[in-house]
Amino acid sequence: MSVHEEAVRRWARPEARPLGERFPVLHGVADQPVEIVGRVSGEGLPARVRTMLSKGRVGTCGDLAETSVEELGDLRQVGTAAVNELLELLEIFQTRLEWEVSRSDTTTGDTSDPAVAELFAELRARANPLTPVQQELGILLRWAAFSGHENTVGGAVDAVTVQDDLPDDVRAAWSVLRRFELPVEQETAADVLARWLGSLEPRERDIVAHRIIWGDRTLDEIGQDHGVTRERIRQLERDLRRSLEVLLAEDEWRPVRWAAHRLASSVGAWARLADVAALDPWQETDRLVVSLAGLEVDDDEEVVHGPGFRLPGMDDLPYLPPEGEVLDHQAARTSLTESGVLDLHVDHALRAVGLKQIEGTWVRWSRSYVDQSVAILAVVGEPMAVEELTERTGSASVRSMRQRLYEDGRVQRVTRSEVGLRSWGLPEYTSVAELMLKVVADRGGSVPVAELVAHLEQVYEVRPGTVHAYTAAPAFVVQEGTIRARDRSEPYEVDADPAGVAGLRVLDEEKFSYDVHVDHEVLRGSGRPAPEALAGLLGLQPGRSLHFSARDADRTTTGSVVVGWSRTSHMGPYFGSIRAQALHDGAEDGDVLRLTFDPVSMVVRHERVGSNGR
């Protein structure tokens, strides 16, 4: 028989119900010896009633409250006369106690039994816990009437709280009342639920534990344990849930009902377990309260939420333009609270979604270091060094971060070492030479070198020495302390004399060789400076590049080698990567790789010639 069916059976058959349900006054005097029932009636307990209670091991009124008529009738050699006599006495007992408690007169009435008189007095005091402070309460009520407030408890409270200057006796009465502790005896929700769980049969206990409380087993698994079908387990679970609904409405379950209400009110649609002080998620009774409150616990995420509720994804939240990395906090808060998340849990919800708070502002915190840097810049509102952004995002490489930031359309370089957001509209730092060309153009085509140096240092933090070095780039002409841009049609005189250039040899009128010292940078694929004389021999002018087909000593093609020369570089010509050729020839750090150029066929041959160039 299910729990629900048992509850219905007991309600339909009064003899199966505990006497405490029929005579609730027994609970109020649970500690009193059972003989008090007879003494209150004035007749005492008849012998056969006393014998019956002795056989049933009923010693107190509390024992009697837990005993049913059916259980007493099943005792050996106990007839219905004894049971009926007891019921008559209990009727008298309950009526007398209720009448005595309701009396306004505090005398002992018509009893001469000291124990009964003491019981009456105790019950009257318990029924009216304000008896010790009736005088003070009377003062407050009279003061309320005198002050023009309602003659109610609320009026009395208003009368003493809205006015600071109170008469001494009123102030003293209010002080006593504020300190007075009301005797409240009530079971906790855990007590009620633990008692109910303990009353279940093993099969029902398993169903409650694994289907309602923890939800960690299937119907089939429980059914196999108890030798029944999954459908039977489903029926029993349904009956148990229905029984819980019935019990939750009863007065005895008021603590459970209140606990469920308090939990639902403090959680809303979502909350971290750590923020719900009244909930221990590992206690069975607390988890049952969670279920009764219509909530679910996610142990992995350590949160409690409404059934099926999910927080929005990070990309589903509203962000402020133009970068879209700073959260529109007011709109997001409104959206979350409208979905049921309480205001006090909103910030924790945002953190759970994946957002991060920077200087009090919530930002999208994606896996991309560039996106994180954009978010940081948007909050800080001023240019920052790439090194600082690398540190704040946890990126491992400043070099990689710098390259990725420069490539992102939302970011621009604003000084030699700092970046900012393009939406700020700041002057963009490209390269030193490009900045120099821009300033020269803005100043009408020429500008004193000293003035150019001062301007770039102040606006872009470019070092003076760097500016002076770039004045030697082919893109510029310096005359008498003034710098201008070289016109592309204006020739640049290239020094093609190989004399004194280490490693450069003229083999004949059409072939030249140059020895490149192999080091770590060459082996990792970096470019190398090339002598200006080599560029002159190859006929290479600034702003151009030559691409040679690379072949080894056996004439096997190994890729290509580029020799170029930037107009805006003060470093002269350069080789592109020769890593493939060095590795092909087995060159190591410290070796020399000889490159032999044939500008007619545009072929360069390469070979490792040792560490001494021989």
N, C-alpha and C positions, 0 to 999 in steps of 0.2 A: 504494500500500500504506500502511495507517495506521501510526501509531507503535506501537500495540499489536500489530498484526500483524508489524511489523518486529522487535519485541522477542521475540515468539514464534519467529519464523524464526531469529533469531540463537541463541536458546536451543536450538532443535532441531538446528542445524547448527554444531557446535563450530568447524569450519574458518573460519566467518564471524565468530567472536568474537575480540576482541583477545587477544593472548597474555597480557596482564596479568590477564585474568580466570582463565586456566588456571594461570598462574604468578604469583600476587600478590606474591611476593618481589621482582619486578622494580620495583614501585612504591617499595619501601623503599630501593632503590639506584638510583633514577632518574637521578641525576647521574653515576653511574659510567660510564666508557666500556664499550662492549659487549664489548670484549676480556676484561673481568673474568670473563665467563661461562666462557671457556675456561681462564683461569688458575686459577679455583677448582676446576675439574674436574681440573686437573693436566696436561692434554694440550694446552691452547691451542686456538685456533679453527682447524679444518681450512681449507685454502685455498679450497675451493669454498663453504664456509659464509661465509668472510670476503668472497668475491666477491659472493655473493648479498646480504649485508647492505649492501655498498657500493653495489650497483645499486639497492637499496631505500632508500638514503640513511638507513640506520639507524646512528646514531653512538653513541647512549647506550642504557642499559637502559630509560630512559623512552621513547625512540623505539620500542624493541622491544616495550614493554608496550602501545603503541597500535597495533601492527601485527598483522594476522591472518595465519594460515597461508594463507588464500585469496589475500591480497594478495601474499605472497611467491611463491606458486606461479604467479601470473600474470606474474611478471617474465620478460623474454625470456632464453632460454638458461639457465633455472634448472630443474633437474630435481627430482623428488620425493626423490632421495637426499640432496640438500643440505638440504631442509626436514626430512626425518626425522632427519638427523644433528644439526641444530639442536635439535630437540625432545628428543632423547636427552640432549644437553648441558644443556638447561634442566632436565630431570628431575634430573640429577645436581646441578646448580647449586642447585636449590631444596632438595633433600634435605640437601645439605652445609650450606647456610646455616642451615636450621632446626635441624639438629643442633648446629652451633657456637653458635648463640644460646642453645640450651637447656642447654648445659654449665655446670655450676657452677664447673669449673676455668677459671681465667682465663688459662692458658698458651695459646700459639699452636697447640697441637696438633702435627700432623705436617707442617705446611707450612713451607717455607723461603722462600716468596715474601713479601717485606716488604709489598707492596701488599695481598696477600690477608690477611696477618696483621693489618694495620691495619684492613682492612674488617671482619674478624671482631670485633676489639676494639670498633670503633665500633658494630656491630650489637648486641653484648652490652650495651654501655652504654645504647644506645637502648632495648633490650628491658627493661632494669631501671634506670629513672631514679633509683632510690633508692641506687644503688651508692655515690655520694659521701657518703651519710650513713648507711651501714650500721652504722658503729660507734655513732653516736648512737641509732639505732633499737634496736640491741641493748641499750644501757643502759636505755632506756625499757621494753623488754620484760622485762628482768631485774628492774627495779624494780616492774613490775606484778605479777610472780610473787611477789616478796618481800612486797609489800603485800597479797597475798591476792586480787588481781584476775585475771581471765581472761588467758591468755597469747595475747591477740589485739591487733590494733591498737586496737580499741575499748577493751579493758581497759587498754592502756597510756595512752590519752588520759584515761580516767577516773582512773587512778592519779596523774596529774600535775595534774588540774584540781580534784579534790575536796579536795586538801590544799595548804595554803599553805606550810607549812614543809617544803621539799624539801632533800635533800642537795645540796651545791654541784655535784657532777658531773651529777646528774639534772637540776637546774635549767639547767645549761649546755647539756646535750644537748637538752632541750626547747626552749630558746631558738634553737638552731641549726636544729632541725626546723621550727619555726614560720616562720623566715625563708627556708627553702629553697624555691626556685622550681622546680616540676616542669616539665620541657619537654613542652609539649603542642602538637602540630602538628595542626591540623584546619581544613578549609575552612569558610567561612561558608555559611549557607543561601543567601545572595545569589550566592556563587560557583557552587554546585551548580546553582541554578536558571538562572543566566545561561548556563552551559554547556549545559544541556538546551534552553533556548530557542533557543540558537544552532545546535543540531543539527537543528532542525525544518525541514521544507520550508516555502516561503512560504505555501502554503495552510493548513497546519497552524498555522503561526505566527500567521496572521490569526485563526484560530478561537480559539486560546488567548487572544490579546490582547483580542478584541472580545466573546467569549462567556464566558470563564472569569475573565479579569482585570478588565476594565472593564465588561463587560456593556452596551456602548453601541451595538450593532448587531444587527439582526435576522438570522435565518437566510436570509431572501430576499436581503437586501443583500449578505451575504458570498457567497452562491451566485451572484448576478449578477456579482460581481467576478471569480469564478473559473470561470464558465461551467458550473456544475453546479446541480442542483436543491436546494431547501431541505432535502429529505429526506436528500440525500447529506451536506449539511453537518451535519445532526442526527446522522447515523451517525458521522461523523468526530469530532464533539464528544463523543459517548458513548464512542468508543474512546479518545480522549485522556484523558478523565476516568478511565476504567478503567486506562489505562496509568499515570497519576499515582498511583493507589491502589497499584499493584504496585510502582512505584519507591519510594514512600514507606516501604515495609517493608524496603527494602534497606539494608545497612550504609552504603553510600556516601551515602545520603540521610539519614543520621542527623541531621546539622545542620538539615536542613529539617524533619524530624519533631519535633525538639526546639523549633525556632523556632515551629512551629504549636502545639505543646503550651503553650509559654510564653505565646504570644499569647492563646490561649483561656483560660488560667488567669488572666491579668491583666485580661481584658475582662469575663468572665462573660457576662451577657445583654445588657449595655449599658454603654457608656463613651464619654466625649468623646475625640475623636482627640488632643486636646492632653494628655490624661492617660495616653496609651499611648506611653511613651518609646521603645520598641523598634520603633515603626511609623512609616515615612514613607509616607503614603498616596499620594504621587505617584510612587513608585518601582514599576516593574513587578514586580520580584521580591517586594517587600513586599506588594503587592496579591495576588500569587499565594499567598503564605503565608496571607493573610486567607482566601482561598477554601479552601485546604487545612485551615485551622482550623475550617471550617464557619461562618464569620462573613460579614457584609455591611457595606459602608461606605456611609453616606449622606453624600455630599459636600455637599449643600445644608445639612443640619443639622450637619455636621462631627462625626458620631458613628459608632461602629462597634457593631454589635449582632448578636445571633443571628438566624437566618433567620426573617423574618416577625415578629420581636418588636417590640412597640409599648409605650411607657410608658402608664400609665393617664392618663385626662384629669384635669384639676384637680378637677372635680366628683366624680370617682370615688374620691378619697382620703378617709380618715376625718378628721372634725373634731370638736372639743370643743364640747359644748353650753354655754350656751344660744344664743349668737350664731351658732355654726357657722362662724367665720372663722379660728380658731386651729387649726392642724393637730394631730391626735393623733400626735405624732412617733413614739412607740414602735410604735403600730399600723401606721403608714405604713411605717416602716423594716422591720418584720416582713413586711408584705405584699410590699414590693419585693424583699427578700432571698429570700423564698420563691419569687418569680418568676424568680430567677436574677441579680438585680442585686447585685454585690459591695458589701459594706458601705462600702468606701472610695469608691464611686461614688454612694452614695445621695443625698448632699446636692446633687451636681451634677445628678442626675436630678430632684430636687424643683425645682431652679431651672429646668431645661429644661421641666418641666410648666407652669411659670408662677407658682410660689410665690415669696414674698419672705421674707427673714429680717430681722426687726426685733428688735434687742437680743437676739439669740441665739435667737429664737423664730420658727418657720416659720408663715406665715399665707397664707391664700388672697389672691391679689392680682388681683382682677377688674378689669374696665374701669370699674366704677362707683366714683366718688370717695367716695360714701357708704359702700359696702362696705369700701373701703380705710380710711376713717376709723374704722369699727367695728372693723376688725382692729387698727388702731393703738391705739385705746382699750383693747381687750381685753388687749393686751400691756402697755401702760403701767400700766393698773390705777388710774388717777386721772383726774379731770376735766381737760380741755384746752381752750384757747381755740380758737374757730373759725378764727381767723387762722393759728394754728400748724398746724392740720389742713389748711387750704388750702395752706399752703406745703409740708408734708410729702407731700401727695398730688400736688402739681403742678397743682391746679385753678386756673383763670384768674380766678375771681371769688369774693371772700369773700361777697358778697351772695347769690349763687346757692347757694353751699355752705351758708350759714346757713339759707336757706329749705328746702333739701332735707334737711338734718339735722333740722330741727324737724318735718318731715313724716314722718320715718321712725320707725316704732313701736319700734325697738330703742334709739333715742337719746332722751334727755331733756335739757332745759336745766336746769342745776343752779345756776348763778349768772348774773349779768347778762351775763357774757362767755364762760362756759365751758359745755361739754356733757359728759355722761357716759353710761354705758350704763344703761338702765332696770333691767337685772337686778341692779345694785348696790344698789337700794333706797334711793337718796338722796332727800332732799326735792326736789320739782320746782319749778323756777322757771318761772312762766307769764308774767304781766305784773306790773309793780310794783303796780298796783291790786289784782289778784287776790291777790298775796302779802299786801298790807295787809289785805284782807278776811279772809283765812284767819287771820292773826295776831289780828285783832280778835275773830273768832269763838272762837279757841282760848283767848283771855284772858277769856272770859265776856261779850263784847259790847262792851267798851270798854277802852281802854288809853291811858295818857299818850302824847302825841305823841313826847316825847323818848325814851321807852322803845321805842316802835315804830321810831323812826329807828335807835337803837343796835342793835336786834335784826336788822333787815334789812341793815344794813351789815356786821355780823359774820357772819351765816349766808349771805347771798346777794350780798354785795359791792355792794349798792345804795347809791349816793351819798346822803348826807343831803339835799342840795339837791333831788334828784329826789323823795324821799319828801315833803318839805315842799310841792313843787309839786303832787303828786297829792292832797294833803289838800283841794285846792280842787275836786276832781272831784265831780260831783253825787251820786256814790254814798256820800259821806261827810258827816258833820256834826261840826264841831269846836266845842266849847264849853269855855272856861276851861282850855285846854291838854290836853283829853282828846278823843279821836276815837272815833266810833262809826259804824256803817253806817246809812245812811238807808233806812228802810223804803220799799218800793215804793209803798205807799199814802200816804206822807208827801209833800206837795207840794214842788216846787222852784220858787222864784220866779224867773221868767225876765224879764230886762230887755228890754222890747219898745220902748223909746224910741229912735227912729232919729236923734235929734238928736246931732250930732257924729260920726256914723259915716260916714266918707268913702265915697262911691260909692253909698250907700243912699238911695233916694228913694221916697216914698209918692206914688203917682200918683192914687189915689182910695181909697175905703174897702176895695176888694177887690183892688187891683193894686199891686205894688211892683216896683221895679227895683234891680238891683245891678250895678255895673261890676267885672268881673274883669280884672285885669292879666295878659295872656298872657305866659308866659315858657317856658323850656325844660321845666320840670316839667309845665306844663299840656299842652304839645305832645307829651310822651312818655306822657301818660295818667294822671299822678298826681292824687290828690285835692287839694283846697284848703280851708283854714280858711274858715268862714263867720261873719259877725258874729252875736253872740247876739241882737241886735235883730231881725235877719232871721228867726231861728227864732221869736222871740216873735210877730212879725207873721204868720208862717205857722201859728202855733199848735203848733209842734213842741216836745215835751217830751223831756228826756233819756231815753235808752233806746228811742227810736223813730226812724223814718225815713219820709220822704215821697218818692214817685216821681212825677215830672212828665213828661208827654209833651212832647218838645222839637220846636219848629217854627221855621222861618226866617221872614224877613219876608214871603215869599210863601205862608206857611202850609203849606209842605212839611214833613212829619214827618222828623226827622233822628235819631230814637232817643229816649232818655230821659235825664233828669238826676235824680240822687238827692241829697236834702239829709237828712243824718242827724245823730244826736247820741248818742255813747256815754256811758253812765252813769259808766264808769270812766275816761274821758278828762278830763284837766284842760285840754285845748286848746279845748274848746267845740264848737259845731256844725261841720259840714264839708260840702263839696260832693264828690260822687263825680266820676268822670272827665267832663270836658267837651271832651275832645280831638276827638271826632267833630264837635261843633258848631263848634269853633274852625277846624278844617280846612275844614269845609263853607263857612264864611264867608270863607275865605282869610286868616285872622288869622295874623300872624307874631309872633315874639318882639319885645315892646315895644308891641304893639297892645293895645286894650281891647275886651273882649267884653261887651256889655250883655245881662243876663238879666232879662227881665220876667216876674214870676210872677203867675199867676191861681189862687189856692188854691181857688176855687170849682170851676172846670173842670179843675183839676190840669194846667194847660198852662203851659209856660215858653217864651217866644219869645226868640230870640237874634239879635244882629246885631253886626257889627264897627263900632265908632264912632270908630276912630282911636286914636292914641297919647295924646291929651289928654282922652279921654272925651267929646268933643263930636261 
